[in-house]
C-alpha cells in the first residue's frame, strides 16, 4: 500500500468544520470537531482515489498549494 501526503484546507464555522483536498477536485468532507473532520477527509480521499484509479485516471502526487491573502476594498 502506498502512502500519499496531500494538502487539506480546514475551515470552521458555527456548525463545525469543513475540509477539502485542493489537489483532488471535488473531494471534501465535514465534521463536528477538527479531529472528526480530518478523519472524515481521509476516508473521502481514499474513496476518491479508488474511484479515480478504477476509471483509469492518474493520481497527482506532488501538488503545491499556496495560502495567501488579498486586500479588497468594499
C-alpha positions as CSV (number, residue, x, y, z in Angstrom):
1,X,0.0,0.0,0.0
2,X,1.3,3.4,-1.0
3,X,1.4,6.4,1.4
4,X,0.4,9.8,-0.1
5,X,0.8,13.2,1.6
6,X,-1.8,15.6,0.3
7,X,-2.7,19.1,1.3
8,X,-6.0,19.8,3.0
9,X,-7.8,23.0,3.9
10,X,-9.9,23.2,7.1
11,X,-12.4,25.9,7.8
12,X,-14.7,26.3,10.8
13,X,-18.0,28.0,11.4
14,X,-20.8,27.7,14.0
15,X,-21.9,24.3,12.6
16,X,-18.5,22.6,12.8
17,X,-15.6,22.1,10.3
18,X,-15.5,21.9,6.5
19,X,-12.4,20.3,5.0
20,X,-11.3,19.9,1.4
21,X,-8.4,18.5,-0.5
22,X,-7.4,21.0,-3.2
23,X,-5.3,18.6,-5.3
24,X,-8.4,16.3,-5.7
25,X,-11.1,18.5,-7.2
26,X,-14.5,17.7,-5.6
27,X,-13.0,15.9,-2.6
28,X,-14.4,17.4,0.6
29,X,-16.0,16.4,3.9
30,X,-17.0,17.9,7.3
31,X,-17.1,17.1,11.0
32,X,-18.4,18.4,14.2
33,X,-14.9,18.6,15.6
34,X,-11.5,19.3,14.0
35,X,-10.4,15.8,14.6
36,X,-13.6,14.3,13.1
37,X,-13.2,16.5,10.0
38,X,-9.6,15.3,9.5
39,X,-10.6,11.6,9.9
40,X,-13.6,12.1,7.5
41,X,-11.4,13.7,4.8
42,X,-9.0,10.8,5.0
43,X,-11.9,8.4,4.2
44,X,-13.1,10.8,1.4
45,X,-9.6,10.9,-0.1
46,X,-9.3,7.1,-0.1
47,X,-12.7,6.7,-1.8
48,X,-11.9,9.5,-4.3
49,X,-8.6,7.9,-5.2
50,X,-10.2,4.4,-5.5
51,X,-12.8,5.8,-7.9
52,X,-10.2,7.6,-10.0
53,X,-8.0,4.6,-10.2
54,X,-11.0,2.4,-11.2
55,X,-11.7,5.0,-14.0
56,X,-8.1,4.8,-15.2
57,X,-7.2,8.3,-14.0
58,X,-3.8,9.2,-12.6
59,X,-3.4,10.5,-9.0
60,X,-1.5,13.7,-8.5
61,X,1.3,13.1,-6.1
62,X,3.3,16.3,-6.0
63,X,0.9,19.2,-5.7
64,X,1.8,22.5,-4.4
65,X,-0.9,24.6,-2.6
66,X,-0.3,28.2,-1.6
67,X,-2.2,30.0,1.1
68,X,-2.2,33.8,0.8
69,X,-4.3,36.8,1.5
70,X,-5.6,39.6,-0.7
71,X,-6.8,43.1,0.2
72,X,-10.2,44.0,-1.2
73,X,-11.9,47.4,-0.9
74,X,-15.6,47.2,0.0
